[in-house]
Amino acid sequence: MESFRAMGASKAAKPRAMDAVQRALLARTPVAAERLLYIGTAGAAFADAALARNPRARVAAAEDADPVDVLAADDLVELLADPNATALLARAPILASAIPAAVTDPGALLADLTARGFTILHLQPAHDAEPYFDDPGQDLVAAWRAGRLPTISPPRALMVVARRGQDRPRAVLAMFSFSPTLMDIRTRLPAEAMRTEPDLLVQHHRPPGALSLAPADAPKILVLQRPAPPHDLDAWREAVLAHARDGWITVMEFDDHPALTAKANNRRMLPADWVRFAWVHAVQTSTPLLRDLFLTHNPETRLFPNAAFRLEPFPENLPKRVFYGAVSRGAHAVEVAASLGPAIDAFPGVEFVVVGDRAVFDALPTARKRYHDLVPYEDYLKLMGGCAISLSPIEAGDLYAAKSDAKYLDAASRGVLTIASPTIYADVIRHGKNGLIAPGVADWAPMLTQALRDDEGRRKMARNAWEYVQGARMFAQQVTARHDWYRDLWARRESLTAALVARMNA
């Protein structure tokens, strides 16, 4: 793999961790960008963080003349004062930078950028990472243009994103997450990644909450993640149509079989379970089976497979620990755990790490085991990344087959080998190449024994899985496709709303 070159205005600075402003800058640097120019003091830390989000990305050297997709600069004051500022700005159509808190007249810097042919797309105070945010509500572009830019209290910097010229209006993407627990890869993390698109203002809320105000002519997309079946269908109809009259396209985000979610909530299926998919403009989902299911209710259904958001460097020597993380996978997972005695006898020193499923933990026939209740997603990945092997048993059946291969992606992105059931995972695992498939309960202990015994073979399979995620399953690779689809939906809003009304009146 071609290595990063982390260059910038301060080339003599040693690599170090990013500070708050540099983290905010990274959060505004487009994830989808594959050619970056970074000007600042974070050096390799910024480059490594960008590579982890998008393995295709490369950071160019400041002294080169090659064009790049994005110029990211720690300090807009220093950038514009640089004797080479004109040449640096000419290399990139997108600029992401920070105006330090000490600057008393940020408007002058913004005027300088516009005089150089840039359009200001984002302007708001820098923030640390937060699960819920409202960029449209905090947008200061209109205030700046009207000469009413408020004073930002130190130590908070202003974050700026600008594009040379501007060929399309800014769009607003409102994502409302009704079931965010354990759903980071369909809620918070996509919101954070889509937030990096230069001409997209993203709002991420957990209901209840109000839509941010948006210009009447701005493209506007409302994504509803896993709302419960509506108790009042008339109210649902009126809400969707009211949003449509205000120019919003409503998209249902759903990544599980509705019958399985009803079963998990101990209730029977209702007509409203299906109506919610028909009574929106479009549906987005995570697996081919779910796409085909939802297409029977809404012809505007789009598949966006689950993906990894961060790819760690491949680890060559993970400790011989075994990981299991899931919530209530049921009797099959417990039976698999109980069957692992022969592997434990062969490797009595191996430790098991279990997250979320106490029944599986209790069934493991070993004293060398640690249990964790549900933990934040990043902590779950850290626990998984400290193990060499991840177990993903799941029972057969159409409802479970509609689930995604997300746990395989989690493990592969950390260089961890997966042993899994054929349900779900036979579509992604090539047995013996990038993982192991255990067809029946009796196969789990021999598979685990094999993986623990053959260190070289285990690492080779894990490396193949890691390279698969690197090449095909990073979220950075679908950001542009999502953005383009949302804009296409809005461009077709009149015909889509007509089709929506026809489904409501059928």
ROTORLUM-123946 format. One record per residue (C-alpha): residue number from 0; y, z, x. Coordinates in steps of 0.001 Angstrom, whole numbers. Example, Ala and Ser with C-alpha at 12.3 -4.5 7.8 and 13.67 -1.06 7.14 Angstrom:
2
> seq, py, pz, px
> 0, -4500, 7800, 12300
> 1, -1060, 7140, 13670
//
This chain:
506
> seq, py, pz, px
> 0, 0, 0, 0
> 1, 3481, -801, 1206
> 2, 5190, 2450, 2087
> 3, 8551, 3714, 875
> 4, 11605, 3617, 3017
> 5, 13919, 6422, 1988
> 6, 17281, 5385, 3332
> 7, 20843, 6136, 2368
> 8, 24305, 7015, 3476
> 9, 23044, 10094, 5285
> 10, 20133, 8630, 7222
> 11, 20044, 11479, 9735
> 12, 19365, 14091, 7056
> 13, 15892, 15553, 7061
> 14, 13803, 15161, 3912
> 15, 14257, 18110, 1573
> 16, 13803, 19071, -2023
> 17, 16242, 17578, -4503
> 18, 19057, 19730, -5850
> 19, 20061, 19913, -9526
> 20, 22379, 16901, -9375
> 21, 19781, 14767, -7600
> 22, 17148, 15743, -10186
> 23, 19577, 14737, -12927
> 24, 20203, 11474, -11082
> 25, 16487, 10735, -10935
> 26, 16280, 11465, -14667
> 27, 18874, 8692, -15205
> 28, 17352, 6201, -12767
> 29, 15332, 3644, -14773
> 30, 11610, 4389, -14574
> 31, 10801, 701, -15006
> 32, 12864, -343, -11959
> 33, 10708, -1651, -9126
> 34, 13380, -2152, -6459
> 35, 15665, 814, -5794
> 36, 18528, 1486, -3428
> 37, 19221, 5202, -3001
> 38, 22426, 6480, -1360
> 39, 22349, 10217, -788
> 40, 20913, 13157, 1102
> 41, 17591, 13728, -678
> 42, 15903, 11044, 1425
> 43, 12115, 11012, 1133
> 44, 12174, 13563, -1708
> 45, 13953, 11112, -4005
> 46, 11768, 8213, -2879
> 47, 8547, 10182, -3370
> 48, 9624, 11289, -6847
> 49, 10462, 7708, -7815
> 50, 7117, 6476, -6485
> 51, 5244, 9163, -8407
> 52, 6792, 7868, -11674
> 53, 6309, 4203, -10834
> 54, 3873, 3297, -8048
> 55, 5222, -257, -8051
> 56, 8686, 930, -7051
> 57, 10101, 448, -3576
> 58, 13211, 1983, -2046
> 59, 15236, -461, 36
> 60, 17227, 287, 3149
> 61, 20991, 625, 2762
> 62, 21701, -1803, 5592
> 63, 19627, -4597, 4072
> 64, 21187, -7299, 1923
> 65, 18306, -7896, -474
> 66, 19062, -7498, -4200
> 67, 17650, -4478, -6025
> 68, 17230, -3498, -9664
> 69, 19133, -215, -9440
> 70, 21535, 1539, -7109
> 71, 21250, 5330, -7403
> 72, 23947, 7333, -5605
> 73, 24401, 11101, -5328
> 74, 28193, 10947, -5315
> 75, 30282, 8246, -6967
> 76, 33385, 9338, -5018
> 77, 31672, 8793, -1683
> 78, 30078, 5552, -2841
> 79, 33359, 3945, -3926
> 80, 35102, 5163, -759
> 81, 32419, 3620, 1468
> 82, 33740, 570, 3376
> 83, 30585, -1257, 2274
> 84, 30957, -291, -1401
> 85, 31567, -3843, -2599
> 86, 28457, -5148, -834
> 87, 26333, -2209, -2019
> 88, 27432, -2586, -5646
> 89, 26867, -6338, -5498
> 90, 23172, -5775, -4766
> 91, 22346, -4093, -8086
> 92, 23061, -4897, -11741
> 93, 22572, -1206, -12650
> 94, 24326, 1805, -11128
> 95, 23312, 5441, -11706
> 96, 25505, 8056, -10069
> 97, 27156, 11460, -10384
> 98, 30813, 12436, -10476
> 99, 31068, 15839, -8743
> 100, 32447, 18755, -10728
> 101, 35388, 19087, -8302
> 102, 36802, 15689, -9297
> 103, 39967, 16219, -11350
> 104, 40353, 12639, -12577
> 105, 36926, 11143, -13339
> 106, 38616, 8525, -15499
> 107, 40060, 6883, -12399
> 108, 36585, 6439, -10942
> 109, 35327, 4939, -14187
> 110, 38313, 2597, -14291
> 111, 37470, 1529, -10732
> 112, 33923, 688, -11831
> 113, 35109, -1342, -14805
> 114, 37566, -3208, -12561
> 115, 34537, -4150, -10448
> 116, 32884, -5713, -13503
> 117, 30724, -2811, -14685
> 118, 30321, -1589, -18267
> 119, 29875, 2177, -18668
> 120, 26692, 2813, -20670
> 121, 26027, 6533, -20183
> 122, 28519, 9312, -19517
> 123, 27607, 12931, -20088
> 124, 27290, 16255, -18262
> 125, 24285, 16642, -15972
> 126, 21515, 18804, -17409
> 127, 18313, 20280, -16099
> 128, 15118, 18974, -17690
> 129, 14804, 20089, -21299
> 130, 12205, 19198, -23958
> 131, 14742, 18443, -26684
> 132, 18053, 16695, -26174
> 133, 20656, 14569, -27921
> 134, 22191, 11937, -25680
> 135, 24027, 10167, -28539
> 136, 25580, 13490, -29532
> 137, 26698, 14249, -25962
> 138, 27827, 10724, -25143
> 139, 31358, 10691, -23700
> 140, 31851, 6944, -23365
> 141, 33918, 6649, -26544
> 142, 36011, 9687, -25599
> 143, 36719, 8211, -22161
> 144, 37683, 4835, -23612
> 145, 40071, 6599, -25992
> 146, 41625, 8581, -23145
> 147, 40268, 11889, -24433
> 148, 37669, 12697, -21773
> 149, 37161, 16487, -21929
> 150, 37235, 18717, -18884
> 151, 33723, 19481, -17633
> 152, 33369, 23023, -16329
> 153, 32020, 23391, -12769
> 154, 29389, 23387, -11408
> 155, 28260, 20692, -13843
> 156, 28623, 17112, -12661
> 157, 29097, 14064, -14858
> 158, 26254, 11549, -14887
> 159, 27224, 7879, -15089
> 160, 25072, 4827, -15776
> 161, 26736, 1426, -15687
> 162, 25690, -2214, -15859
> 163, 27454, -5185, -14326
> 164, 28611, -7047, -17396
> 165, 26847, -6254, -20682
> 166, 24876, -8719, -22731
> 167, 23615, -6492, -25553
> 168, 24871, -3419, -27410
> 169, 23580, 42, -26681
> 170, 20702, 1063, -28935
> 171, 19887, 4515, -30313
> 172, 16309, 5832, -30296
> 173, 15756, 9027, -32294
> 174, 12347, 10634, -31741
> 175, 11395, 13464, -34099
> 176, 8265, 15339, -32952
> 177, 6590, 17131, -35852
> 178, 3481, 18181, -33862
> 179, 4548, 18504, -30221
> 180, 2004, 21158, -29172
> 181, -457, 19600, -26689
> 182, 1155, 16220, -27393
> 183, 3441, 15881, -24365
> 184, 2170, 12383, -23552
> 185, 3218, 11102, -26993
> 186, 6418, 13152, -27451
> 187, 8419, 14811, -24667
> 188, 7317, 12631, -21764
> 189, 7893, 9272, -23505
> 190, 11305, 10538, -24638
> 191, 12219, 11440, -21059
> 192, 11020, 8079, -19732
> 193, 12744, 6019, -22441
> 194, 15895, 8026, -21725
> 195, 16133, 6260, -18360
> 196, 16683, 2850, -19971
> 197, 20330, 2017, -19200
> 198, 21377, 708, -22624
> 199, 19296, 3109, -24724
> 200, 20623, 6444, -26015
> 201, 17735, 8785, -26841
> 202, 17640, 11774, -29139
> 203, 14521, 13980, -29086
> 204, 14262, 16690, -31730
> 205, 11720, 18946, -33316
> 206, 12398, 18973, -37080
> 207, 14370, 20158, -38878
> 208, 17283, 18308, -37396
> 209, 19816, 15651, -38207
> 210, 20102, 12138, -36883
> 211, 22962, 11631, -34489
> 212, 25833, 9509, -35688
> 213, 25611, 5941, -34434
> 214, 27855, 2883, -34857
> 215, 26946, 772, -37874
> 216, 26222, -2279, -35734
> 217, 24190, -440, -33072
> 218, 20420, -1023, -33052
> 219, 18869, 2195, -34383
> 220, 15208, 3240, -34314
> 221, 13809, 6454, -35800
> 222, 10327, 7434, -34576
> 223, 8463, 10058, -36629
> 224, 5629, 11636, -34649
> 225, 2705, 12909, -36761
> 226, 4544, 14149, -39848
> 227, 2337, 15818, -42436
> 228, 1508, 13843, -45593
> 229, 4550, 14040, -47870
> 230, 4231, 16378, -50835
> 231, 6963, 14489, -52669
> 232, 6461, 10729, -52360
> 233, 9693, 9977, -54217
> 234, 11654, 12048, -51688
> 235, 9901, 10275, -48804
> 236, 10722, 6867, -50335
> 237, 14376, 7755, -50816
> 238, 14743, 9169, -47300
> 239, 13279, 6074, -45627
> 240, 15349, 3712, -47781
> 241, 18506, 5757, -47199
> 242, 17974, 5480, -43458
> 243, 17381, 1746, -43864
> 244, 20694, 1362, -45717
> 245, 22347, 3066, -42747
> 246, 20755, 512, -40429
> 247, 17775, 2528, -39175
> 248, 14277, 1173, -38624
> 249, 11646, 3899, -39218
> 250, 8492, 3892, -37081
> 251, 5451, 6135, -37564
> 252, 3928, 7438, -34310
> 253, 315, 8566, -34790
> 254, -2428, 8911, -32202
> 255, -5383, 10395, -34099
> 256, -7569, 9522, -37054
> 257, -5879, 10940, -40182
> 258, -9242, 12091, -41509
> 259, -9838, 14062, -38315
> 260, -6449, 15776, -38535
> 261, -7193, 16659, -42166
> 262, -10556, 18079, -41111
> 263, -8939, 20120, -38353
> 264, -6553, 21596, -40948
> 265, -9403, 22376, -43370
> 266, -8136, 20144, -46142
> 267, -9312, 17059, -47953
> 268, -7744, 13641, -47577
> 269, -5005, 12761, -50067
> 270, -3434, 9422, -51076
> 271, -286, 10535, -49247
> 272, -2257, 10582, -45988
> 273, -2241, 6787, -46097
> 274, 1034, 6204, -47943
> 275, 3027, 7579, -45003
> 276, 1796, 4642, -42867
> 277, 2651, 2020, -45475
> 278, 6034, 3469, -46369
> 279, 7674, 2956, -42981
> 280, 8839, -221, -41281
> 281, 6270, -53, -38478
> 282, 3553, 2050, -36828
> 283, 2829, 2720, -33164
> 284, -490, 4143, -31994
> 285, -2681, 4711, -28949
> 286, -6114, 3073, -29361
> 287, -7522, -254, -30634
> 288, -9535, 1525, -33340
> 289, -6428, 3246, -34672
> 290, -4442, 14, -34485
> 291, -7037, -1782, -36586
> 292, -7130, 1117, -39046
> 293, -3356, 1301, -39486
> 294, -3035, -2486, -39742
> 295, -4815, -2250, -43087
> 296, -1848, -195, -44337
> 297, 1029, -1674, -42349
> 298, 1004, -5162, -40787
> 299, 3703, -4136, -38292
> 300, 1434, -1915, -36152
> 301, 1719, -1904, -32352
> 302, -654, -503, -29728
> 303, 829, 1450, -26824
> 304, -2091, 3033, -24944
> 305, -1693, 6508, -23540
> 306, -613, 6517, -19928
> 307, 78, 8710, -16912
> 308, 3659, 9731, -16197
> 309, 3200, 10943, -12630
> 310, 738, 9792, -9977
> 311, 116, 12347, -7248
> 312, -879, 11213, -3737
> 313, -4649, 10835, -3626
> 314, -6251, 14072, -2341
> 315, -9071, 13571, 163
> 316, -10590, 17071, 35
> 317, -10426, 18810, -3308
> 318, -12339, 22105, -3548
> 319, -15679, 22049, -5322
> 320, -14434, 23456, -8574
> 321, -15238, 22103, -12044
> 322, -12570, 21783, -14720
> 323, -12801, 21734, -18501
> 324, -9708, 21629, -20685
> 325, -9670, 21038, -24451
> 326, -9157, 22749, -27777
> 327, -12100, 23361, -30092
> 328, -14260, 20379, -29142
> 329, -16974, 22001, -31229
> 330, -20696, 22608, -30912
> 331, -21418, 19596, -28700
> 332, -19109, 20775, -25908
> 333, -20580, 24270, -26128
> 334, -24107, 22832, -25901
> 335, -23120, 20815, -22841
> 336, -21638, 23887, -21165
> 337, -24799, 25889, -21826
> 338, -26953, 23110, -20346
> 339, -25349, 23239, -16892
> 340, -27629, 25988, -15559
> 341, -29622, 23695, -13201
> 342, -26423, 22444, -11546
> 343, -25114, 26000, -11231
> 344, -28409, 27117, -9695
> 345, -28207, 24277, -7174
> 346, -24580, 25127, -6305
> 347, -24136, 28841, -7107
> 348, -20804, 29013, -5258
> 349, -19084, 26484, -7488
> 350, -16320, 27895, -9695
> 351, -15491, 26669, -13213
> 352, -11941, 26580, -14586
> 353, -11662, 26420, -18384
> 354, -8441, 25929, -20349
> 355, -8126, 26365, -24096
> 356, -11740, 26571, -25331
> 357, -13129, 30096, -25218
> 358, -16455, 29060, -26729
> 359, -17118, 26650, -23852
> 360, -16112, 29305, -21340
> 361, -18470, 31855, -22877
> 362, -21352, 29336, -22917
> 363, -21180, 28573, -19186
> 364, -24157, 30340, -17538
> 365, -22252, 31613, -14515
> 366, -20062, 34533, -13513
> 367, -17928, 32306, -11294
> 368, -15523, 31127, -13962
> 369, -11867, 31585, -14910
> 370, -10368, 31199, -18356
> 371, -6792, 30223, -19255
> 372, -5290, 30145, -22718
> 373, -3252, 27084, -23617
> 374, -702, 26435, -20890
> 375, 2210, 23988, -20515
> 376, 1137, 20442, -19730
> 377, 2316, 20540, -16109
> 378, 372, 23783, -15533
> 379, -2711, 22214, -17106
> 380, -2422, 19282, -14685
> 381, -1978, 21667, -11753
> 382, -5130, 23578, -12697
> 383, -7032, 20312, -13110
> 384, -5705, 19026, -9784
> 385, -7197, 22031, -8021
> 386, -10706, 20937, -8995
> 387, -12915, 18099, -7783
> 388, -14599, 17340, -11117
> 389, -13447, 17282, -14740
> 390, -15857, 17444, -17688
> 391, -15016, 15585, -20922
> 392, -17822, 15975, -23469
> 393, -17127, 14825, -27023
> 394, -19486, 14287, -29908
> 395, -20278, 10848, -31275
> 396, -18767, 9565, -34515
> 397, -16143, 7157, -35786
> 398, -13454, 9821, -36103
> 399, -13831, 10966, -32493
> 400, -14195, 7396, -31203
> 401, -10611, 6754, -32313
> 402, -9307, 9307, -29819
> 403, -7762, 8119, -26563
> 404, -8931, 8395, -22965
> 405, -5971, 10614, -22029
> 406, -8079, 13293, -20336
> 407, -9569, 10652, -18058
> 408, -6071, 9491, -17118
> 409, -4985, 13075, -16434
> 410, -7902, 13594, -14061
> 411, -7687, 10187, -12389
> 412, -3965, 10584, -11690
> 413, -4827, 13751, -9724
> 414, -7767, 12231, -7852
> 415, -10304, 14211, -9904
> 416, -13673, 12693, -10847
> 417, -14500, 12627, -14561
> 418, -17955, 13109, -16072
> 419, -17723, 12163, -19729
> 420, -19518, 11311, -22938
> 421, -19871, 7623, -23844
> 422, -17723, 8161, -26957
> 423, -14200, 7070, -25950
> 424, -14911, 6979, -22243
> 425, -17498, 4186, -22043
> 426, -14586, 1797, -22622
> 427, -12797, 2895, -19444
> 428, -15467, 4367, -17136
> 429, -17744, 2018, -15241
> 430, -20619, 4377, -14557
> 431, -20994, 5093, -10863
> 432, -17820, 3140, -9997
> 433, -14851, 5102, -11357
> 434, -16601, 7999, -13088
> 435, -19898, 9104, -14589
> 436, -21142, 8737, -18168
> 437, -23578, 11348, -19504
> 438, -25291, 9789, -22577
> 439, -27049, 12947, -23794
> 440, -26903, 16710, -23311
> 441, -29833, 16582, -20869
> 442, -27849, 14250, -18591
> 443, -24950, 16578, -17859
> 444, -26570, 18929, -15371
> 445, -28090, 16101, -13259
> 446, -24769, 14234, -13286
> 447, -22872, 17333, -12189
> 448, -25451, 18063, -9489
> 449, -25112, 14501, -8192
> 450, -21327, 14710, -8109
> 451, -21365, 18059, -6282
> 452, -23938, 16918, -3739
> 453, -22497, 13499, -2855
> 454, -19033, 14230, -1473
> 455, -18403, 10694, -269
> 456, -19597, 9108, -3502
> 457, -17519, 11530, -5572
> 458, -14355, 10750, -3620
> 459, -15002, 7007, -3822
> 460, -15345, 7093, -7607
> 461, -12278, 9311, -7915
> 462, -10321, 6926, -5693
> 463, -11318, 3954, -7851
> 464, -10147, 5836, -10949
> 465, -6867, 6757, -9227
> 466, -6255, 3125, -8270
> 467, -6997, 2019, -11840
> 468, -4290, 4332, -13170
> 469, -1935, 3246, -10412
> 470, -2353, -414, -11273
> 471, -2714, -428, -15046
> 472, -2054, 2877, -16802
> 473, 1344, 4204, -15763
> 474, 3907, 4722, -18523
> 475, 6497, 2991, -16354
> 476, 4587, -223, -17012
> 477, 5228, -71, -20777
> 478, 8799, 1224, -20976
> 479, 10294, -2259, -21158
> 480, 7727, -3420, -23722
> 481, 8526, -451, -25971
> 482, 12263, -1000, -25659
> 483, 11925, -4727, -26388
> 484, 9710, -4043, -29420
> 485, 12208, -1570, -30858
> 486, 15032, -4064, -30489
> 487, 12897, -6816, -32000
> 488, 12133, -4607, -35013
> 489, 15831, -3970, -35509
> 490, 16624, -7678, -35184
> 491, 14148, -8319, -38019
> 492, 15326, -5338, -40088
> 493, 16171, -7315, -43215
> 494, 12736, -8924, -43532
> 495, 10971, -5719, -42499
> 496, 12880, -3707, -45094
> 497, 12044, -6293, -47753
> 498, 8347, -5985, -46852
> 499, 8646, -2181, -46884
> 500, 10148, -2208, -50377
> 501, 7385, -4519, -51570
> 502, 4740, -2066, -50261
> 503, 6529, 820, -51958
> 504, 6549, -1061, -55269
> 505, 2966, -2304, -55065
//
